[in-house]
């Protein structure tokens, strides 16, 4: 952790606990956890992530990205990735703050800024950039609202706008502006991704993705793979397995019930793919996960 982020960390620690938690500020979340021994699948939403303590590395295709408190990460899409977190240098826990992006708000802010001529297709849907004093100061003003919850309805939207404005001014401003452009390639793939997430329990119909994105089959496949690292079918499988894990962690369903609820027609196929994804069969994986965070009572 850099010394400049100590006020941010103090605020975050006052308003979180082990695991991931929403906050009183819309779309703002705080995560705290211990180092993991290896990489594990995770789902990144369309968001900005600021690490306050520790570090993390994520893999998208063959690209391995590592960031810490001196950097922030921009994810333009909901992306199934592999990640590994690391504690701070003194063994202190990993702490991060994320802000889920609102495309309409980004578009509104971008419309007030000088227009730029840019290529339609971004080079990547995920990027890391060095933290700057203006971004750091704007983030602190947003986090400070957690100490004065009565101020949140009026002041938090202003602080969020300032933070997004500073990010739009930075090197990843181009990627953020692409999020705000529904007619661009990124905007079209975002719609396809949202359709898959909303219908992950149904048989994937490429025609439906073409309709919702406004792209041809060839264009959809090319841009989808370029931005997510996966084909639409592979992406759906990842989303299904992530959804299944969440249901199993809730503890209310058997593995076979969960398999059918997320769209699998075969419980045995589900178990095989779950094992490949998470490194253990469903029931054992959930038991190990709960033991790691001190939760018992697994059936």
N, C-alpha and C positions, 0 to 999 in steps of 0.2 A: 504494500500500500504506500502511495506517495503521501507525504505530510499534508499536501493540499486537500486530500480527500478524507482526512480525519473527521471533519464536521459531518460530511456525508455519511461516513461509516457509523458515527455515533447515533445519528438520526435513524439510520436503517436498523441498527441493533435494538433500538428502543421500540421498534414497531414490527418486529418479526420474531420467528422462532424457527427451529430446525424444520426443514422442508420448504415448500414454496407457498407464499401467502399473497393474496390480494391485499390491497390497502384501501383506505377510504377515498383515495383519489382514483377516479375512473381510469382503467387501462394501465395503471402503475402497479407493478408487482415487485416483491422483494424475495429473493431466494437465499437460503443459507444451508450449507451442507459440508460434509467432510470429504477429503480426497478419496477418489475411487482408484482401485488397483489396476483397472484397465478401461478400455473404451466400452461404452454401452450405448444402445440406440436412444435417441431423444428426438423430440419434435420441436423445432424452432418455429415460432409463429412469425408473422410479419412484424418486426419490432426493432427497437434499438436496445442493446444490452450494454450496461456499464458495470464493470467489475470494480468493486470497492476493496476487496481483499482476496488474495489468492490469484489463481489464473485458471484458464480453461483452454483446451484445444478441441477443435471440431474438424471432422473430415467430410468433405463433399467430393465425391468421385475420388480422384487422385490428389486433390488439393488438401493439405493439412494446414489449418489456420490456428495460430495460438495468440491469445490476447490476455491482457492483464489490466491493472488499474491505470496504466499509462495509455490505454487504447479503449475504443468502443467499437462494437460490432453492429452493422446494419444488415438485417435480413429482410429482403423485399417480398418474400413468399413464405408460406407455411412449408417448411422443409424438414423431411425426415433425415436426420444426420446421425453420425456416431460421435460421441463426445466423451471427454475425460476431464474431471476437475482436479485441481491441485490446491492444497492448503497454502496459507501464507508462509513466508520464510521461517517464522518462529512457531509454526504448527497451528496457527490460528485458523479458524474455519473460513471456507470460501463464502463470500457474500457478494451478491450481485443485485442490481436494480434493472428492471426492464420496463420499457414503455411500448405497449402494443400500438401500432401505427393506425391512424384513421385516415384513409385516402382522401376523404372529403375535406378534412381539416388541412391536410398537406396541400391540396389543390387551392384552397382558399388563401392560404399564406403565400404560396408560389405565385398566385395571380397578382399579388401586390408588389412583386419583385421584378426587376428588369428581365425581360425575356431573353433566352439564349437559344442559339441554333445548335441542336444536338442530334447525334445519330439516334435513330428510333430504338435500336436494340442495345441494351446495356451489355457490358462485357461479362458480367456475372450477377447473380441474384443475391450474393452475400459478399460483404467486404469489411475490412478492418481499417480503422483510421486512428491516428494519434489524437489523444485528448488535448483540447486547447483550453486556455483560461476562460474565454467567453462561454464555451459549452459547459465547463465545470461549474462556473458561477450560476448559470441558468439552471443546471440540474440541482444545485443546492437550494435555490429559491423554491423549486418545485417540491423537493423533499421537506423543506421547512414547514410546508402546509400541514404535514402530518402531526405536528405539535400543536396546531391551532385548527382543529377540525371545523370550527364554526366559520373559518375563512375559506374553506375549500370550494363551496359553490361559486363564490365570486372571484377569488384570486387564483385558484388552481388552473382554470382555463387560460388565464393570462400568462401564468408561468409556463404552461405547456406550450403555448404559442411562441413564447420567447425561445424556449429550448429548441423547438422545431425550426424556427427561423435561423438560429445559429447553425443548426445542422445543415439546413438548406444552403447556407453560405459556404459550407466546407467542401472538402474534396469529394464527399459522397452525396453532395447536393444533386448531382445528375441522376444518381440511382433513386433518390427520394422523389425527384420530380417525375421520374418514370412511373412510380407507384401512383402518382396523382393523375396520370394520363390514361383514362380507360380505353382510348382508341389505339394506344401503342401496343407493341408486342407483349410487353410485360403485363399491361393491364388485361390483355386478352387471356394470357396464361393464368393470371390471378383468377379470372372468372372460371376457367377450366378446373383449377385447383379447388376452388370453393365448391364447384359442383360435385367433384369427387368426394370431398369431405362430407358434404350434406347427403350423399347417396352411396356411402362406402359399403352399405350392406346390400346393395343391389348389383346385379350383373352389369359390368361396365359396357356402355354403348358408346363407341367412338363417334357415331353420328350425333349423339346428344352433346358431346364435348365440342364437336365442330359447330353445332348450332349455337351453343351458349358463348363460345369464344369468337365466332365469326371468322373462323379460319378453315382452310382446306385440310384434308387429312395429312398431306405431306408437310404443310407449314406447321400445323399443330404439333406433329411428332418432332419435327426439327427443333422448334423453339422450346417445347416442353423438356426435351432431353438436355438442351443447352442450358436451361435455367434451373432445372431441378436435379440433373444428373440421373434421372430415371425415366423410363417410359411411363405413360399413363397407367398401364396395368401394374407395373412394379410399384408405382406411387400408391395406387389403391391398396395393394397388399401391405405396404408399410403402414398406411393409415388404419387398416383393419386390425393389424397386430397391436398398434398403439392403443386403439380403442378397446380391444380385448383385454389388454393388460390393466387398463383403468377399471374396467368392470370387475376383473378378478380381484383387484386391490380393494374394491368396495366390499368384497366378501359375501355378497348376496346371491351368487350364482355359481353353478358347477362349471367346469371347463367345457363340457359338451354344450351346455346351454349357451355359454358365451360364444362358442364357435359358431353356432347357428345364428345367433343374434347379430353378429357382425358380418354375416354373409357367406360363411363357409358351408358347403354342402356335405362335408365329411369331417367328423371330429378327429379322425386319425391324421388327415392332411393338415388340419389346424395344429395339432400337437407337433408334427414334424416341422412345420414352418415356424412355429413359436420357438422351438428348440434352436433352430438355426439362427433366429433373430436375437434371442435373449440369452442363449447359452445354457438353458435348463428347461425342462418341461414346465408347463403352466403352473401347477400347484407348487412345485419345488421352487420355481423362480419367485413366486409371490411370497412364499414363506421366508426365503432368504432376504428378499427386499424388506419385509416387515421387521425381521430380526435386526437388519442393519440400521433401522431407525427406531428400534425399541418398541415396536408394536407387536402384540401377541394376539392369540385367538384365531388362528387360521384353521379353517376346516379342511 
